[in-house]
């Protein structure tokens, strides 16, 4: 494994010092990151690149909105949340009002998906106040409610999280598969024409087996919707380091993801995540990333138990971007800041412990995604706009 140099540091390369960016590009060229072993493919019905394709309308721009009243005693507060989303969308787009901001991305004929996240329930999970406000924003752009489709990968988890109980009436729901299974290689609900092919399988499977070697995109993203709002949560992930915009797409929209982190030592998230998001239908349809960090998770994620709730903190912040790499870069910094504040090591330096079972996490998937053109990973090029409401 290669440990990515820290921001601003140089590394030795022959007789000269090279920048962190140069080092990463050299590793990619040599195939040492693993991404060179993957191929994102659409064999039929290719989804064409548009102005909204990653990194989207505003590459490198991230809006950070904080509201101290957004959560009280663990409960989201509707009015502050609505204010945060309205202000964040206006600042992201430069629009004079909220409906105009939503119209920068969506029009009445669109079929719009909202990617939810149930994995860290009940402690950090997609919240009614956020989702319902997003639905209202889409409606303000003229998108009829019947054209809005809320989704998560597994039907079982969708209902276990209770999403069906509070989604606005008329919003449709969808999933790719009924339940999670050990291999995740079932093709039901997935499109054989859109996939990422990587020279990696679960132990015991043969590389000549297409289903073992490929991750197929869900029909939901290939057929059911033409644009996606990626509603992600800021959380620690034991193998990926951070799960935010990129991983909500990679591990939420394709099958056969267990091979990316099948054991504490066999961890390939650094390569798997950016390769999956590079599938054309994913990178071209995920047009807006809204990061909910009103509650966030600094360690022990993503699957939670009562002991790990000590790592949950009320961050009272939301993020808005069209660039999944830039928003993840900022989210990574905020996770590290929280970890250091509670006496833990940053993601790139931490090793396994009782609440994180992988030998080394791979937050460098964010940097690799940037090098693959999915967005802006260099901090000096990120346009971070911070707003504090009251």
C-alpha positions as CSV (number, residue, x, y, z in Angstrom):
1,X,0.0,0.0,0.0
2,X,1.1,3.6,-0.7
3,X,0.3,6.2,1.9
4,X,-0.6,9.5,0.2
5,X,1.6,12.4,1.2
6,X,-0.1,15.0,3.4
7,X,-1.4,18.3,1.9
8,X,1.4,20.6,1.1
9,X,4.2,18.1,1.6
10,X,6.8,17.1,-1.0
11,X,8.1,13.6,-1.6
12,X,11.4,12.4,-3.0
13,X,11.4,11.3,-6.7
14,X,14.9,10.5,-7.9
15,X,17.1,13.6,-7.6
16,X,14.3,16.1,-7.1
17,X,11.4,16.8,-4.8
18,X,7.9,16.4,-6.3
19,X,4.6,17.9,-5.2
20,X,1.9,15.8,-3.7
21,X,-0.1,16.3,-7.0
22,X,2.8,15.1,-9.1
23,X,3.2,12.1,-6.8
24,X,-0.4,11.1,-7.2
25,X,-0.3,11.5,-11.0
26,X,2.8,9.4,-11.2
27,X,1.2,6.6,-9.1
28,X,-1.9,6.7,-11.4
29,X,0.3,6.5,-14.5
30,X,2.1,3.4,-13.0
31,X,-1.2,1.8,-12.0
32,X,-0.1,1.6,-8.4
33,X,-3.4,3.1,-7.1
34,X,-5.4,0.3,-8.8
35,X,-7.6,2.6,-10.8
36,X,-5.7,1.8,-14.0
37,X,-7.0,-1.8,-13.6
38,X,-10.6,-0.6,-13.9
39,X,-12.7,0.4,-16.9
40,X,-16.0,2.2,-16.7
41,X,-18.2,1.2,-19.6
42,X,-21.6,1.9,-21.2
43,X,-22.1,-0.5,-24.1
44,X,-25.5,0.6,-25.2
45,X,-27.6,3.7,-24.7
46,X,-24.7,5.8,-23.6
47,X,-25.6,8.7,-21.4
48,X,-24.1,11.8,-23.0
49,X,-22.0,14.3,-21.1
50,X,-23.9,17.5,-20.4
51,X,-23.1,20.8,-18.7
52,X,-24.3,19.2,-15.4
53,X,-21.9,16.2,-15.6
54,X,-19.3,16.0,-12.8
55,X,-17.8,18.3,-11.7
56,X,-20.9,20.1,-12.9
57,X,-21.9,23.7,-13.3
58,X,-19.5,25.1,-10.6
59,X,-16.3,23.0,-10.5
60,X,-14.5,23.4,-7.2
61,X,-17.2,25.5,-5.5
62,X,-18.4,24.3,-2.1
63,X,-20.9,26.2,0.0
64,X,-20.8,25.6,3.7
65,X,-23.9,26.7,5.7
66,X,-24.0,26.6,9.5
67,X,-27.0,27.2,11.7
68,X,-26.7,26.8,15.5
69,X,-30.5,26.2,15.8
70,X,-30.6,23.4,13.1
71,X,-30.7,20.7,15.8
72,X,-31.9,20.8,19.4
73,X,-31.6,17.9,21.8
74,X,-31.0,15.6,18.8
75,X,-34.0,16.7,16.8
76,X,-33.7,18.5,13.5
77,X,-35.5,21.9,13.4
78,X,-37.5,22.5,10.3
79,X,-37.4,26.2,9.9
80,X,-33.6,26.5,10.3
81,X,-33.1,23.6,7.9
82,X,-35.2,25.3,5.3
83,X,-33.2,28.5,5.7
84,X,-29.9,26.5,5.3
85,X,-31.0,24.9,2.1
86,X,-32.5,28.0,0.6
87,X,-29.3,30.0,1.4
88,X,-27.0,27.2,0.3
89,X,-28.7,26.8,-3.1
90,X,-28.7,30.5,-3.7
91,X,-25.0,30.9,-2.8
92,X,-24.1,27.9,-4.9
93,X,-25.8,29.2,-8.1
94,X,-25.7,33.0,-7.6
95,X,-29.5,33.0,-8.1
96,X,-31.6,35.8,-6.6
97,X,-34.2,33.5,-5.0
98,X,-34.6,29.8,-4.1
99,X,-36.8,28.7,-7.1
100,X,-34.4,30.2,-9.5
101,X,-31.6,28.3,-7.8
102,X,-33.4,25.0,-8.3
103,X,-34.2,25.9,-11.9
104,X,-30.5,26.1,-12.6
105,X,-30.5,22.3,-12.5
106,X,-34.1,21.1,-13.0
107,X,-37.0,21.6,-15.3
108,X,-40.6,20.3,-15.3
109,X,-39.9,17.4,-17.7
110,X,-37.1,15.9,-15.6
111,X,-37.5,12.7,-13.7
112,X,-35.4,13.5,-10.6
113,X,-33.9,11.0,-8.2
114,X,-33.0,11.6,-4.6
115,X,-30.4,9.2,-3.2
116,X,-31.1,8.7,0.5
117,X,-28.8,7.0,3.1
118,X,-30.1,4.6,5.8
119,X,-26.9,2.8,6.8
120,X,-26.0,4.5,10.1
121,X,-29.6,4.4,11.4
122,X,-30.8,5.4,13.9
123,X,-28.0,7.8,14.8
124,X,-27.0,9.4,11.5
125,X,-29.6,8.9,8.7
126,X,-31.4,10.9,6.0
127,X,-33.8,13.2,7.8
128,X,-37.4,14.1,7.0
129,X,-36.8,17.8,7.4
130,X,-34.0,17.8,4.8
131,X,-35.7,15.5,2.3
132,X,-39.0,17.3,2.4
133,X,-37.3,20.6,1.9
134,X,-35.5,19.2,-1.2
135,X,-38.8,18.0,-2.6
136,X,-40.3,21.4,-2.1
137,X,-37.3,23.0,-3.9
138,X,-37.8,20.6,-6.9
139,X,-41.4,21.5,-7.0
140,X,-40.6,25.2,-7.0
141,X,-38.6,24.5,-10.2
142,X,-41.7,23.0,-11.7
143,X,-40.9,19.4,-11.2
144,X,-44.2,17.6,-10.4
145,X,-44.1,15.4,-7.4
146,X,-44.8,12.3,-9.5
147,X,-41.5,12.9,-11.2
148,X,-39.5,12.7,-8.0
149,X,-38.2,9.3,-7.0
150,X,-36.5,8.6,-3.6
151,X,-34.1,5.7,-3.6
152,X,-31.7,3.5,-1.7
153,X,-30.0,0.3,-2.9
154,X,-31.9,-2.2,-0.7
155,X,-35.7,-2.3,-0.2
156,X,-35.2,-3.9,3.2
157,X,-33.0,-1.0,4.4
158,X,-35.3,1.6,2.9
159,X,-38.2,0.4,4.9
160,X,-36.2,-0.4,8.0
161,X,-35.1,3.3,8.0
162,X,-38.8,4.3,7.9
163,X,-38.4,6.5,4.8
164,X,-41.8,5.5,3.5
165,X,-43.5,6.9,6.6
166,X,-42.5,10.5,6.0
167,X,-41.9,11.0,2.3
168,X,-44.3,13.5,0.9
169,X,-47.4,11.9,-0.7
170,X,-46.9,11.3,-4.4
171,X,-43.1,10.9,-4.3
172,X,-42.3,7.6,-5.8
173,X,-39.8,5.2,-4.2
174,X,-37.3,2.8,-5.7
175,X,-34.5,0.4,-4.9
176,X,-32.2,-1.9,-6.8
177,X,-32.5,-5.1,-4.8
178,X,-34.7,-6.5,-2.1
179,X,-31.9,-7.2,0.4
180,X,-28.2,-7.3,1.0
181,X,-26.4,-10.6,0.4
182,X,-22.9,-11.8,0.9
183,X,-21.6,-11.7,-2.7
184,X,-23.9,-8.9,-4.0
185,X,-23.5,-10.4,-7.5
186,X,-27.2,-10.8,-8.3
187,X,-28.0,-8.9,-11.5
188,X,-31.7,-8.3,-10.7
189,X,-32.3,-4.6,-10.6
190,X,-29.0,-3.8,-12.4
191,X,-28.2,-2.9,-16.0
192,X,-25.8,-5.2,-17.9
193,X,-25.0,-2.4,-20.4
194,X,-23.5,-0.1,-17.8
195,X,-20.8,-1.3,-15.5
196,X,-17.3,-0.9,-14.1
197,X,-14.9,-3.7,-14.8
198,X,-12.0,-4.1,-12.3
199,X,-9.5,-6.9,-11.9
200,X,-10.7,-7.6,-8.4
201,X,-13.0,-10.2,-7.0
202,X,-14.1,-11.5,-3.7
203,X,-11.7,-14.2,-2.5
204,X,-12.5,-17.6,-4.1
205,X,-14.0,-16.2,-7.3
206,X,-12.4,-16.4,-10.8
207,X,-11.4,-13.2,-12.7
208,X,-12.9,-14.8,-15.8
209,X,-16.3,-14.6,-14.2
210,X,-17.8,-11.3,-15.5
211,X,-20.3,-10.9,-12.6
212,X,-17.5,-11.4,-10.1
213,X,-15.3,-8.9,-11.8
214,X,-17.9,-6.2,-12.6
215,X,-20.1,-3.8,-10.8
216,X,-23.3,-3.0,-12.7
217,X,-25.2,0.3,-12.4
218,X,-28.7,0.1,-11.1
219,X,-31.6,0.4,-13.5
220,X,-32.7,3.3,-11.3
221,X,-29.8,5.5,-12.5
222,X,-29.6,4.1,-16.1
223,X,-33.4,4.0,-16.9
224,X,-35.6,5.5,-14.2
225,X,-34.3,9.0,-13.7
226,X,-32.4,11.5,-15.8
227,X,-31.0,13.6,-13.0
228,X,-30.0,12.8,-9.4
229,X,-29.8,14.8,-6.2
230,X,-27.1,13.1,-4.1
231,X,-28.2,13.6,-0.5
232,X,-25.1,12.4,1.4
233,X,-24.2,12.3,5.1
234,X,-20.8,13.2,6.6
235,X,-19.5,10.0,8.2
236,X,-16.4,8.0,9.0
237,X,-16.1,4.7,7.1
238,X,-13.8,2.0,8.4
239,X,-12.4,1.1,4.9
240,X,-12.9,4.3,2.8
241,X,-12.1,6.7,5.6
242,X,-14.8,9.1,4.6
243,X,-18.2,8.4,3.2
244,X,-19.8,11.5,1.7
245,X,-20.7,12.4,-1.9
246,X,-18.4,10.0,-3.8
247,X,-19.1,6.9,-1.7
248,X,-22.8,7.6,-1.5
249,X,-22.8,7.2,-5.3
250,X,-20.3,4.4,-5.7
251,X,-21.6,2.0,-3.1
252,X,-25.2,3.1,-3.5
253,X,-25.7,2.8,-7.2
254,X,-23.8,-0.4,-8.2
255,X,-23.8,-4.0,-7.2
256,X,-20.8,-6.2,-6.1
257,X,-19.3,-3.7,-3.8
258,X,-18.2,-6.1,-1.0
259,X,-15.1,-6.9,-3.1
260,X,-13.9,-3.4,-2.5
261,X,-13.4,-4.1,1.2
262,X,-13.7,-7.8,1.8
263,X,-11.3,-8.1,4.7
264,X,-9.3,-5.9,7.1
265,X,-6.3,-6.3,4.7
266,X,-8.0,-6.6,1.3
267,X,-9.2,-3.0,1.0
268,X,-9.5,-1.5,-2.4
269,X,-11.8,1.5,-1.8
270,X,-9.2,3.9,-2.9
271,X,-9.5,2.5,-6.4
272,X,-13.1,1.2,-6.4
273,X,-14.9,4.4,-5.5
274,X,-13.5,6.7,-8.2
275,X,-13.8,3.9,-10.8
276,X,-17.5,3.3,-10.0
277,X,-18.4,7.0,-10.0
278,X,-16.7,7.2,-13.5
279,X,-19.4,5.1,-15.0
280,X,-20.9,7.6,-17.5
281,X,-24.5,7.3,-16.3
282,X,-23.4,8.1,-12.7
283,X,-21.0,10.9,-13.4
284,X,-23.4,12.5,-15.9
285,X,-26.7,12.2,-14.0
286,X,-25.5,13.2,-10.4
287,X,-25.9,16.9,-10.9
288,X,-26.2,18.2,-7.4
289,X,-24.7,17.1,-4.1
290,X,-26.2,18.2,-0.8
291,X,-24.3,17.2,2.2
292,X,-26.1,16.8,5.5
293,X,-23.7,17.3,8.4
294,X,-26.2,18.6,10.9
295,X,-25.4,15.3,12.6
296,X,-22.1,13.7,11.6
297,X,-20.0,10.7,12.6
298,X,-16.3,11.0,13.4
299,X,-15.5,7.3,13.9
300,X,-16.9,3.8,14.0
301,X,-18.9,4.0,10.8
302,X,-20.8,3.3,8.8
303,X,-22.8,0.5,10.6
304,X,-23.6,1.6,14.1
305,X,-24.2,0.1,17.5
306,X,-25.0,1.9,20.8
307,X,-21.3,2.0,21.9
308,X,-20.4,3.9,18.8
309,X,-22.9,6.7,19.2
310,X,-20.3,8.5,21.3
311,X,-18.7,9.5,18.0
312,X,-21.8,11.2,16.7
313,X,-21.7,15.0,17.0
314,X,-24.0,17.8,16.2
315,X,-22.1,19.7,13.6
316,X,-25.1,21.9,12.6
317,X,-23.7,22.3,9.1
318,X,-24.8,21.6,5.5
319,X,-22.8,21.6,2.3
320,X,-23.8,22.3,-1.3
321,X,-21.8,21.6,-4.5
322,X,-21.9,20.3,-8.0
323,X,-18.4,18.8,-7.5
324,X,-18.4,15.5,-5.6
325,X,-14.6,15.7,-5.2
326,X,-14.4,19.2,-3.8
327,X,-17.3,18.6,-1.3
328,X,-15.6,15.4,-0.1
329,X,-12.2,17.2,0.2
330,X,-13.8,19.8,2.6
331,X,-15.8,17.1,4.4
332,X,-12.5,15.1,4.9
333,X,-11.0,18.2,6.6
334,X,-14.0,18.6,8.8
335,X,-13.9,15.0,9.9
336,X,-10.2,15.2,10.6
337,X,-10.7,18.4,12.7
338,X,-13.3,16.7,14.8
339,X,-11.2,13.6,15.2
340,X,-8.2,15.6,16.4
341,X,-10.4,17.6,18.7
342,X,-11.5,14.4,20.5
343,X,-7.9,13.0,20.7
344,X,-7.9,10.8,17.6
345,X,-5.6,10.6,14.6
346,X,-6.6,12.0,11.2
347,X,-8.1,9.5,8.7
348,X,-4.9,9.0,6.7
349,X,-2.9,8.1,9.8
350,X,-5.3,6.1,11.9
351,X,-5.0,2.3,12.2
352,X,-7.5,-0.3,13.4
353,X,-9.0,-0.2,16.8
354,X,-12.0,-1.7,18.6
355,X,-14.4,0.5,16.5
356,X,-12.6,0.4,13.2
357,X,-11.5,-2.9,11.9
358,X,-9.4,-2.1,8.8
359,X,-5.7,-2.0,8.9
360,X,-5.6,1.3,7.1
361,X,-8.4,3.5,5.7
362,X,-8.3,4.9,2.2
363,X,-9.5,8.4,2.1
364,X,-7.2,9.0,-0.8
365,X,-10.1,7.9,-3.0
366,X,-11.0,11.6,-3.0
367,X,-7.6,12.6,-4.4
368,X,-7.7,9.8,-7.0
369,X,-11.2,10.9,-8.1
370,X,-9.8,14.3,-8.6
371,X,-7.0,13.0,-10.7
372,X,-9.5,11.1,-12.8
373,X,-11.3,14.3,-13.7
374,X,-14.4,13.9,-11.4
375,X,-13.7,17.2,-9.6
376,X,-11.3,19.4,-7.9
377,X,-9.2,17.9,-5.1
378,X,-6.5,20.6,-4.6
379,X,-7.5,22.7,-1.6
380,X,-6.0,25.9,-3.1
381,X,-8.3,25.6,-6.1
382,X,-11.5,25.0,-4.1
383,X,-13.8,28.0,-3.8
384,X,-15.2,27.4,-0.2
385,X,-18.0,29.8,0.7
386,X,-18.9,29.7,4.4
387,X,-22.1,31.2,5.8
388,X,-23.3,31.2,9.4
389,X,-27.0,31.8,9.9
390,X,-28.7,32.6,13.2
